[in-house]
Amino acid sequence: MNLYLMRHGIALPAEDPSVVHDSDRPLSQKGDKRTRKAARGLRRLSIPFDVILTSPVLRARQTADAVARELDAEALVKEISSLAPESTVDHLLFGLTRYKNHEHLLLVGHEPLLSNTLSHLLGGKSTRGVNVEFKKGALCRIEIDGLPPSNPGKLHWFLSPKQLRLFSERPAK
């Protein structure tokens, strides 16, 4: 099973006067533009996602929707509360068990949940894990043996937001 972890795009600052509640912070104009460009780069990777799971928080949902539109996969988007910013790795992994028969899951969420999840999946509970930082719009692929995983996962790649956007600019082969 392959998990693809993606952090939401750049959002309006929390102190923006239009923001009433943090969960309602939308992508900024810059964030929306970069997210759509990253989505075009993601399309170039030709990943056959079975489902696109997103946090219910607006900025993550907007990121997931932009990716889904670019991939013509709007029907694959599902919100799950276990990807919300206040969630834990254990809660997320439990929430993912209903998708254990899928091969390619894209998870769109927040820090520090994504880096904690990646660290847990690579290092397991018995180690201190791996120190990872997800920039806004970053994406990685980790292979695990199932949900819940019984062995440490394998990191196949980790793309910065800039690297992902660059894929959208490369000429097709």
RODO-2510 file (C-alpha; in nm, 4 decimals, decimal comma):
residues 173
     n   res          X          Y          Z
     1     m     0,0000     0,0000     0,0000
     2     n     0,1244     0,3477    -0,0871
     3     l     0,0447     0,6520     0,1237
     4     y     0,1028     0,9929    -0,0296
     5     l     0,1194     1,2677     0,2310
     6     m     0,0613     1,6237     0,1128
     7     r     0,0527     1,9381     0,3218
     8     h    -0,2060     2,2007     0,2335
     9     g    -0,1029     2,5070     0,0346
    10     i    -0,0222     2,8539     0,1664
    11     a    -0,3216     2,9965     0,3545
    12     l    -0,4164     3,3449     0,4674
    13     p    -0,2407     3,4396     0,7912
    14     a    -0,4353     3,3661     1,1097
    15     e    -0,4322     3,7365     1,1953
    16     d    -0,5977     3,8362     0,8659
    17     p    -0,9084     4,0424     0,9527
    18     s    -1,1286     3,8261     0,7293
    19     v    -1,0428     3,5139     0,9321
    20     v    -1,2909     3,4445     1,2116
    21     h    -1,1852     3,0878     1,2957
    22     d    -0,8627     2,9065     1,2081
    23     s    -1,0508     2,6176     1,0463
    24     d    -1,2036     2,8675     0,8004
    25     r    -0,8725     3,0089     0,6760
    26     p    -0,8683     2,9718     0,2966
    27     l    -0,5710     2,9405     0,0671
    28     s    -0,4200     3,2776    -0,0141
    29     q    -0,4123     3,3927    -0,3750
    30     k    -0,0459     3,2875    -0,3906
    31     g    -0,1303     2,9578    -0,2205
    32     d    -0,4115     2,8842    -0,4647
    33     k    -0,1895     2,9575    -0,7659
    34     r     0,0973     2,7430    -0,6339
    35     t    -0,1388     2,4617    -0,5362
    36     r    -0,2890     2,4470    -0,8848
    37     k     0,0604     2,4399    -1,0348
    38     a     0,1660     2,1636    -0,7939
    39     a    -0,1487     1,9717    -0,8916
    40     r    -0,0400     1,9888    -1,2558
    41     g     0,2980     1,8497    -1,1492
    42     l     0,1239     1,5746    -0,9563
    43     r    -0,0757     1,4848    -1,2672
    44     r     0,2549     1,4324    -1,4513
    45     l     0,3447     1,1621    -1,1964
    46     s     0,0462     0,9535    -1,3200
    47     i    -0,0431     0,8106    -0,9796
    48     p    -0,3688     0,6111    -0,9894
    49     f    -0,5167     0,7352    -0,6599
    50     d    -0,7963     0,5196    -0,5206
    51     v    -0,9075     0,7922    -0,2812
    52     i    -0,8070     1,1469    -0,1837
    53     l    -0,8569     1,1963     0,1894
    54     t    -0,8561     1,5459     0,3327
    55     s    -0,8807     1,7253     0,6599
    56     p    -1,2151     1,9025     0,7042
    57     v    -1,0262     2,2325     0,7489
    58     l    -1,0885     2,4701     0,4575
    59     r    -0,7283     2,5183     0,3384
    60     a    -0,6710     2,1418     0,3219
    61     r    -1,0053     2,0844     0,1487
    62     q    -0,9207     2,3519    -0,1091
    63     t    -0,5832     2,1847    -0,1709
    64     a    -0,7447     1,8417    -0,2128
    65     d    -1,0112     1,9860    -0,4431
    66     a    -0,7472     2,1546    -0,6624
    67     v    -0,5592     1,8263    -0,6966
    68     a    -0,8803     1,6345    -0,7676
    69     r    -0,9887     1,8832    -1,0376
    70     e    -0,6513     1,8547    -1,2085
    71     l    -0,6698     1,4746    -1,1978
    72     d    -1,0386     1,4585    -1,2989
    73     a    -1,0930     1,2775    -0,9697
    74     e    -1,3429     1,4972    -0,7839
    75     a    -1,5485     1,1915    -0,6843
    76     l    -1,2485     1,0486    -0,4955
    77     v    -1,2302     1,3302    -0,2359
    78     k    -1,3471     1,2406     0,1142
    79     e    -1,3115     1,4389     0,4354
    80     i    -1,1972     1,2508     0,7441
    81     s    -1,1752     1,4050     1,0900
    82     s    -0,8605     1,2070     1,1699
    83     l    -0,6668     1,4402     0,9347
    84     a    -0,7709     1,7520     1,1313
    85     p    -0,4830     1,9532     1,2859
    86     e    -0,5620     1,8419     1,6417
    87     s    -0,5570     1,4714     1,5520
    88     t    -0,2902     1,2209     1,6542
    89     v    -0,0980     0,9624     1,4553
    90     d    -0,2810     0,6784     1,6294
    91     h    -0,6199     0,8360     1,5541
    92     l    -0,5203     0,8885     1,1893
    93     l    -0,3968     0,5324     1,1435
    94     f    -0,7148     0,3992     1,3019
    95     g    -0,9226     0,6231     1,0695
    96     l    -0,7356     0,4883     0,7678
    97     t    -0,8109     0,1221     0,8446
    98     r    -1,1375     0,1426     0,6501
    99     y    -0,9248     0,2108     0,3395
   100     k    -0,6907    -0,0850     0,3947
   101     n    -0,7933    -0,2513     0,0670
   102     h    -0,6794     0,0460    -0,1414
   103     e    -0,3393     0,0660    -0,3069
   104     h    -0,2829     0,4437    -0,3479
   105     l    -0,4120     0,6853    -0,0806
   106     l    -0,3475     1,0597    -0,0980
   107     l    -0,3757     1,2288     0,2426
   108     v    -0,3999     1,6089     0,2514
   109     g    -0,3414     1,7546     0,5941
   110     h    -0,1415     1,9675     0,8342
   111     e     0,1742     1,9964     1,0360
   112     p     0,2803     1,8532     1,2710
   113     l     0,0458     1,5578     1,2061
   114     l     0,1971     1,4741     0,8662
   115     s     0,5604     1,4810     0,9804
   116     n     0,4698     1,2863     1,2961
   117     t     0,2891     1,0275     1,0823
   118     l     0,5797     0,9929     0,8412
   119     s     0,8253     0,9646     1,1298
   120     h     0,6089     0,7001     1,2981
   121     l     0,5672     0,4982     0,9784
   122     l     0,9395     0,5035     0,9017
   123     g     1,0728     0,4515     1,2505
   124     g     0,7989     0,2718     1,4349
   125     k     0,6867     0,3298     1,7909
   126     s     1,0002     0,1825     1,9456
   127     t     1,2404     0,4445     1,8050
   128     r     1,2693     0,8199     1,8277
   129     g     1,1651     0,8392     1,4647
   130     v     1,2800     1,0666     1,1887
   131     n     1,2822     1,4457     1,2030
   132     v     1,0912     1,5671     0,8961
   133     e     0,9374     1,9014     0,8043
   134     f     0,6602     1,9313     0,5467
   135     k     0,6612     2,2659     0,3746
   136     k     0,3235     2,3893     0,2548
   137     g     0,2474     2,1951    -0,0636
   138     a     0,5143     1,9255    -0,0109
   139     l     0,4366     1,5653    -0,1073
   140     c     0,5915     1,2299    -0,0217
   141     r     0,5298     0,8649    -0,0997
   142     i     0,5712     0,5982     0,1635
   143     e     0,5077     0,2282     0,1120
   144     i     0,3630     0,0352     0,4046
   145     d     0,2692    -0,3303     0,4409
   146     g    -0,0889    -0,2594     0,5458
   147     l    -0,3115    -0,0776     0,7907
   148     p    -0,2158    -0,0850     1,0621
   149     p     0,1416    -0,1426     0,9466
   150     s     0,3301    -0,4268     1,1097
   151     n     0,6764    -0,3180     0,9884
   152     p     0,8470     0,0162     0,9246
   153     g     0,7518     0,1759     0,5956
   154     k     0,9779     0,2602     0,3035
   155     l     1,0130     0,6216     0,1881
   156     h     1,0247     0,6229    -0,1925
   157     w     1,0452     0,9989    -0,2445
   158     f     0,9840     1,3362    -0,0841
   159     l     0,9191     1,6351    -0,3105
   160     s     0,9422     1,9939    -0,1986
   161     p     0,6637     2,2223    -0,3216
   162     k     0,9058     2,3799    -0,5683
   163     q     1,0102     2,0412    -0,7100
   164     l     0,6460     1,9413    -0,7525
   165     r     0,5655     2,2681    -0,9313
   166     l     0,8672     2,2166    -1,1593
   167     f     0,7121     1,8915    -1,2836
   168     s     0,4297     2,1011    -1,4290
   169     e     0,6788     2,2947    -1,6399
   170     r     0,8687     1,9990    -1,7865
   171     p     0,7847     1,9191    -2,1461
   172     a     0,5968     1,5942    -2,2000
   173     k     0,7944     1,2988    -2,3351
***
